[in-house]
Amino acid sequence: MNSIRGRLTLAYAIVLALTLAMFSAVLLSASRGAAERAIKSRVEDVAELASVLLQQAGTAALPVVATTDSVIGQELSAGVRRLLSGLPGYIIVTDTARVLYASAAVERLTTKDRGALTRAVFRELTPDQPGGIVALDSARLFVLAHFETPSARVPIYRVVAGEPAQSLDLSRLDIFASVTVAFPVLLLLSVLVAWVLAGASLRPIDRLIGELEAIQDGRSLHRRLPVETDENELDRLAGTINAMIARLEGSFAALRRFTADASHELKTPLTVLRADIERAMQSPQVSMDQLPALEEALAETTRMADLVESLLTLARADEGRFDIHREVVALAPLVEDVYETAAMLAESSGARVELRRLDPATVSGDPVRLRQLLLNLVTNALKYTSRGGKVTLALELRGERVAFSVQDTGLGIAAADLPFIFDRFWRADRARSRGGERGGFGLGLAIAQWIAHAHGGNINVASRLGRGSTFTVSLPVMPSPNVIESSSEPTG
């Protein structure tokens, strides 16, 4: 549930569940209240009917009570008993102190329940509180008492009627089954609808994300997000992002122009400065003490010229003003040439260079730039390979692509540094700490990556700190029957 869609659906489900729960509670409460009123009405009708029967008795033909001995006391006459026995439910008739009549339903109760009901009739039912629930072991009864004014003809004090109250239990309410079935079904259907609606509402955001992912790199800042209207939040967001991209595009363009113009303007004075230093070094008036300073100045001037050339290359590439002169290029001879150059460079560093594999392959590209790409990778490997180490080159066909790999046994690259190695002017701390030995500006790999992308390829790197690195360039192969390359034997 980490996505906005999931969180919205979860929040909706929680709110809906609480709403349904409260609504169900109100329905059940109303249903229970209606059931309670119905029971109370029925019991009241029975109690009133029993009271009317007792009030209408008392004639010589139908006396209310029959006088017995002093031990038993008064009891209802047999005729009145027969009349009351026809009433439903639980019926109890009492005077002020004892039970005069109990219906058959009362008599069927256990002795304990009958005693509890009798105590409740005398102690809990009062004129102020004539009705209520009586909990017995075998049942729960709703009872209601009619209080009478005793007379010599009708010595009755209270007439109590009752019936089972199980129908008041929530599980026995008529609406309970409907609520318990409808609640989860409505909740599930509503959550599914909420999930679908949330997805539909957030679909424009997914489109915005896709458009923004395509504009991430600096070369796509000319693109803009689609804006249909200004009437909703997403369109206003897209408009704001477009304005931000426009400002970024202007800033990037100004920076590229500055880099390109500055690099171009620096080329001429650096060339003049280099020529002047070389001429001064050849002058007979230069003393031997001055030569080391001139040599150092010449080396720094050369490094500066190389930096300016690299910056100019990248600036023109960023602006799209650097043309790739494509032609059919046989890679095997190009790799052999780079290998020979690498072998000469390795003599001064004390490393060994080997050509492990050389498959014939033809690509469409600029041979000058492709050579620069391969040579940048090789010189980078030699730069970070210690004396006695080894750099291995290989050109291998892999289906419709060809891979040129450079494997070294040098310093290696930490895993945390791998995502940044193609950034401009970036060098790992371990390499930077030995910059006096290894030099470089941190632009070679950036240029190599640009050349690979310009030729429809890519560069991958695998490295372990202290165990060396492997850079692999993958380029699309161009089958060409007109170019026949003979496979060369690997040399070492």
Beta strands, then each sheet from edge to edge (+ up, - down):
strand 1: 65-66
strand 2: 75-76
strand 3: 90-94
strand 4: 99-102
strand 5: 131-135
strand 6: 140-147
strand 7: 158-164
strand 8: 327-330
strand 9: 352-358
strand 10: 362-365
strand 11: 390-398
strand 12: 401-408
strand 13: 458-464
strand 14: 468-476
sheet 1: 1+ 2-
sheet 2: 4+ 3- 7+ 6- 5+
sheet 3: 8+ 10-
sheet 4: 9+ 11+ 12- 14+ 13-
end
